Amino acid sequence: MKFRHILLFTLAGALAFAPLAEARKAGITGAAFLKVGVGARMAALGQAATTVTKDPNQLFLNPSGFALKAGQSQVTFTYNKWIADIAHNAGAVTFGTRYGTLGVGFISMGKSKIEANRDVIPSFLQGIATQYDKGTSPTYDYSDVAILLGYASQVTDKLSLGTDVKILRESIDTHNASSMAFDFGAIYQIGFHGASVGARISNIGKDMKFFTFGVPLPLMFSVGAAFDLVKHEKHSLMVRADAAKPQDASQIVFSGGEYVYKDMLFLRGAWKFNYSGVDHTYGGTNQSKTIKDTEEKGSLGAGVKLPMGKHRVAVDYAYTGFGLLNNVHRFSVGIDLK
């Protein structure tokens, strides 16, 4: 079967997972920080990264993609100043053993000293209404934290499988919620023009629950494909595409490309179809009004990977444009340990 047929069947399978006409349910999920991309390379590829291999940031996306040979290790750290000056940082370490690759990582997101506008129950409702906000300080903090433990295995020279578990905790002011989630993934190397296909399902777990209210985790199913559009001794151009179905949104297609020169210089770009810059006309009383579903634009990025003794150090940067919101700049540093 020709690769283009495999690619078409793969994308068609993801599109069949949920029709485009399905009503949007944005905002019904908790732990929204899990939707924010981790890793400058991944962000510059527009999250079209289901088939990326040998990258420790795959611990956060498709756990089959961080599989290494025995004796190899990788370390990465990402700094991201998210919109509204929210701090978003992540780090991971992966190390290959004769029994497979183990990974451990973290994600943290939050902001401190936010001005508090406290809710006060009027006197005539005392004893009737429940006051959930019992804080008294003039400011409050919020934070999201995920601790990840993962395992990946290169089952054959073409197939890798992986899974991870996430321990999740969200806190705001004096209240908090916790949960646990699992990710599963697979990548298959076809071999023709560097082609590969992959699939992942992310954030399978119990609801996050504040007070008596529970909301589901941001479940995501995605399939992806990649192949070398250009492949020469000194430079190459790989294109990638993922068809993803979030639980609380319509079908999204992530697309990205990565140009590589001598395995040292990297240039990347991406666009998210049915997501980036999309306008949507809502029914009911707002039927004639067109509302932007998202302010996100495309992504661009670059990176270098240089030898340092027996190791290699990678520095990556990604820019994501937003309309009315702050543009986002991500920086990642990684080390390949032999």
C-alpha positions in Angstrom: 0.0 0.0 0.0 1.4 3.4 -0.9 2.2 5.8 1.9 -0.4 8.4 0.7 -3.1 5.8 1.1 -1.9 5.0 4.7 -1.9 8.7 5.5 -5.4 9.2 4.1 -6.7 6.2 6.0 -5.1 7.3 9.2 -6.5 10.8 9.0 -9.9 9.4 8.0 -10.0 7.2 11.1 -9.4 10.2 13.4 -12.1 12.3 11.6 -14.5 9.4 12.1 -13.9 9.5 15.8 -16.3 12.5 16.0 -18.0 14.4 13.3 -17.1 18.1 12.6 -20.8 19.0 13.1 -20.8 18.0 16.7 -21.8 20.8 19.0 -18.9 22.5 20.8 -18.7 22.0 24.6 -15.8 24.4 25.3 -15.1 24.9 29.0 -16.6 21.7 30.4 -13.2 20.2 31.4 -11.0 20.8 34.3 -7.2 20.7 34.6 -7.1 23.0 31.5 -3.3 23.5 32.0 -2.9 20.0 30.4 -4.0 21.6 27.1 -1.0 24.0 27.1 1.8 22.6 24.9 5.1 21.6 26.6 8.4 22.0 24.9 9.4 24.7 22.4 9.9 22.2 19.6 6.4 20.7 20.1 4.9 24.2 20.3 6.7 25.3 17.1 5.2 22.2 15.4 1.8 23.2 16.5 1.4 20.1 18.6 1.6 18.0 15.4 4.0 15.8 17.3 2.3 12.4 17.8 5.0 10.8 15.7 8.0 12.5 17.2 10.6 10.1 18.5 13.5 10.2 20.9 12.3 13.4 22.6 11.8 13.6 26.4 9.0 16.1 25.9 6.9 13.2 24.5 6.4 12.2 28.2 3.8 15.0 28.1 2.2 14.2 24.7 2.7 10.7 23.3 4.7 8.5 25.8 5.8 6.1 23.2 7.9 8.8 21.7 10.5 9.0 24.4 11.8 5.5 24.0 15.6 5.2 24.0 18.3 2.6 23.6 19.8 1.1 26.8 22.4 3.4 28.3 21.0 6.6 26.7 19.5 9.4 28.7 17.9 12.8 28.0 17.1 15.8 30.1 14.9 18.8 29.2 13.5 21.9 30.8 11.0 24.4 29.3 10.3 28.0 30.3 7.0 29.5 29.1 5.5 32.9 30.1 2.0 32.1 29.2 -0.8 34.7 28.5 -1.6 37.1 31.3 2.0 36.6 32.6 1.1 33.2 34.0 4.3 31.1 34.7 4.3 27.7 32.9 7.3 25.5 33.4 8.1 21.8 32.8 10.9 19.4 33.0 11.6 15.8 32.3 14.3 13.1 32.5 14.3 9.9 30.5 16.8 7.0 30.7 17.0 3.9 28.7 17.5 0.5 30.3 17.6 -3.1 29.0 13.9 -3.4 30.0 12.7 -0.2 28.3 12.8 3.5 28.9 11.7 5.2 32.2 10.7 8.8 32.4 9.8 11.3 35.2 8.7 14.8 34.8 6.6 17.7 36.1 4.5 20.6 34.9 3.8 23.7 37.0 1.5 26.6 36.1 0.3 29.4 38.2 0.3 33.0 39.4 0.7 34.7 42.7 -0.7 37.9 44.4 -3.9 38.1 42.4 -6.2 40.8 43.7 -9.1 39.2 45.5 -12.7 40.4 45.0 -14.3 38.4 47.9 -17.9 37.2 47.8 -20.0 38.3 50.7 -23.4 36.9 51.4 -26.0 39.7 52.1 -27.4 39.7 55.6 -30.9 38.7 54.4 -29.5 35.5 52.9 -27.5 34.5 55.9 -28.3 30.9 56.8 -29.9 30.3 53.4 -27.0 30.6 50.9 -23.7 28.8 51.3 -20.6 30.9 51.3 -17.8 29.0 49.6 -15.3 31.9 49.6 -14.2 32.1 53.2 -10.8 33.8 52.6 -10.0 37.1 54.1 -6.6 38.1 52.5 -6.6 40.9 49.9 -4.8 38.7 47.3 -4.8 35.0 46.4 -2.6 32.5 44.5 -3.5 29.7 42.1 -1.3 26.8 40.9 -1.6 23.7 38.8 0.9 20.9 39.2 1.3 17.5 37.4 3.9 14.9 38.3 4.4 12.3 35.6 5.9 8.8 35.6 6.2 7.0 32.3 7.4 3.9 30.6 8.2 3.4 26.9 9.5 0.4 25.0 10.9 0.0 21.5 9.0 -3.3 20.9 10.5 -3.9 17.5 12.8 -1.8 15.2 9.6 -0.2 13.8 7.1 -0.2 16.7 7.3 1.7 20.0 4.6 1.7 22.8 4.4 3.8 25.9 2.2 4.9 28.8 2.4 7.3 31.7 0.5 8.2 34.9 -0.1 11.8 36.0 -0.7 12.9 39.6 -2.7 16.2 39.3 -3.3 18.9 41.8 -5.0 22.3 41.3 -5.3 24.9 44.0 -6.8 28.4 44.2 -6.8 30.5 47.3 -7.6 28.1 50.2 -9.2 25.4 48.1 -7.7 22.5 46.1 -8.6 19.5 44.0 -6.7 16.4 42.9 -6.9 13.6 40.4 -5.0 10.9 38.5 -4.8 10.4 34.8 -3.2 8.0 32.3 -1.8 8.4 28.7 -1.2 5.7 26.1 0.5 6.0 22.8 2.1 4.1 19.9 4.3 5.0 16.9 5.0 2.8 13.9 7.9 3.5 11.6 6.9 2.7 8.0 10.3 3.3 6.6 9.4 4.8 3.2 10.7 8.3 3.0 11.0 8.4 6.8 7.3 7.9 7.1 5.7 7.1 10.4 2.2 6.9 11.9 1.1 7.2 15.5 -1.8 7.4 17.8 -2.3 8.6 21.4 -5.1 9.0 23.9 -4.4 11.4 26.7 -5.9 12.3 30.2 -8.0 9.2 31.0 -8.9 9.7 34.6 -11.5 10.7 37.2 -13.1 14.1 37.5 -11.5 17.1 39.2 -13.7 18.1 42.0 -13.9 21.4 43.8 -16.5 21.6 46.6 -19.4 19.4 45.3 -18.8 20.1 41.6 -16.9 17.7 39.4 -15.6 18.3 35.9 -13.9 15.8 33.6 -10.3 15.9 32.5 -9.4 17.2 29.0 -9.6 13.9 27.2 -7.9 13.9 23.8 -7.6 11.3 21.1 -5.2 11.9 18.2 -3.7 10.1 15.3 -0.8 11.5 13.3 1.5 10.9 10.3 4.9 12.3 9.2 7.2 11.9 6.2 10.2 13.4 4.6 9.2 15.8 1.9 12.9 16.5 1.2 15.8 14.2 2.3 19.4 14.9 1.4 22.7 14.2 3.1 23.0 17.7 4.6 19.4 18.9 4.9 15.9 17.6 5.1 12.3 18.8 5.4 9.8 16.7 7.3 6.1 17.5 7.3 3.7 16.3 10.1 -0.1 16.3 10.5 -2.2 15.2 13.5 -6.0 14.8 13.5 -7.1 15.4 17.1 -10.5 15.2 18.8 -10.7 16.9 22.2 -13.6 16.1 24.4 -14.7 19.7 24.6 -14.2 20.9 21.0 -14.7 20.0 17.4 -12.2 18.1 15.3 -8.8 19.9 15.0 -6.1 19.2 12.5 -2.5 20.2 13.6 0.0 20.6 10.9 3.7 21.5 11.0 7.0 21.3 9.2 10.6 21.0 10.4 13.7 21.9 8.3 17.0 20.4 9.5 20.5 21.3 8.3 23.3 19.0 9.2 21.3 17.8 12.3 22.4 21.1 13.9 20.1 23.8 12.8 16.3 23.5 12.9 13.6 25.8 11.5 9.9 25.0 12.3 6.4 26.3 11.5 2.8 25.2 12.1 -0.9 26.0 11.8 -3.9 24.5 13.5 -6.9 24.0 11.2 -10.4 24.5 12.6 -8.8 26.2 15.6 -6.3 29.0 14.9 -8.0 32.2 14.1 -11.4 30.4 13.6 -14.7 32.4 13.6 -17.9 30.7 14.5 -21.5 31.7 14.2 -23.5 30.6 17.2 -27.3 29.9 17.1 -30.1 31.2 19.3 -30.3 34.9 20.0 -26.7 35.3 18.8 -27.3 33.6 15.5 -26.2 36.6 13.5 -23.1 37.2 15.6 -19.7 35.8 14.6 -17.5 35.1 17.6 -13.8 34.1 17.6 -13.4 30.7 19.1 -9.7 31.3 19.7 -7.2 34.1 19.5 -4.4 31.7 18.7 -2.5 32.2 15.4 0.2 30.1 13.9 3.5 29.1 15.4 7.2 29.6 14.4 10.4 28.4 15.9 14.0 27.5 15.6 16.6 25.5 17.4 20.3 24.4 17.5 21.9 21.2 18.7 25.6 21.3 19.4 28.1 18.8 20.7 29.5 19.4 24.2 32.1 16.8 25.0 30.4 13.4 24.8 27.0 15.0 25.0 24.8 17.1 22.8 23.0 20.3 23.9 19.8 21.5 22.2 18.3 25.0 22.6 14.9 25.5 21.1 12.6 28.6 20.8 8.9 28.9 19.8 6.7 31.8 19.1 2.9 31.6 19.1 0.9 34.6 18.0 -2.3 35.6 19.8 -4.7 38.3 18.7 -5.8 40.5 21.6 -3.8 38.5 24.1 0.0 38.4 24.8 2.1 36.6 22.2 3.8 33.6 23.8 7.5 32.8 23.7 8.7 29.3 24.8 12.3 28.3 25.5 13.6 24.8 26.0 17.0 23.4 26.8 17.8 19.7 26.5 20.8 17.5 26.9 21.4 14.1 25.2 23.5 12.0 27.6 25.3 8.9 26.2 
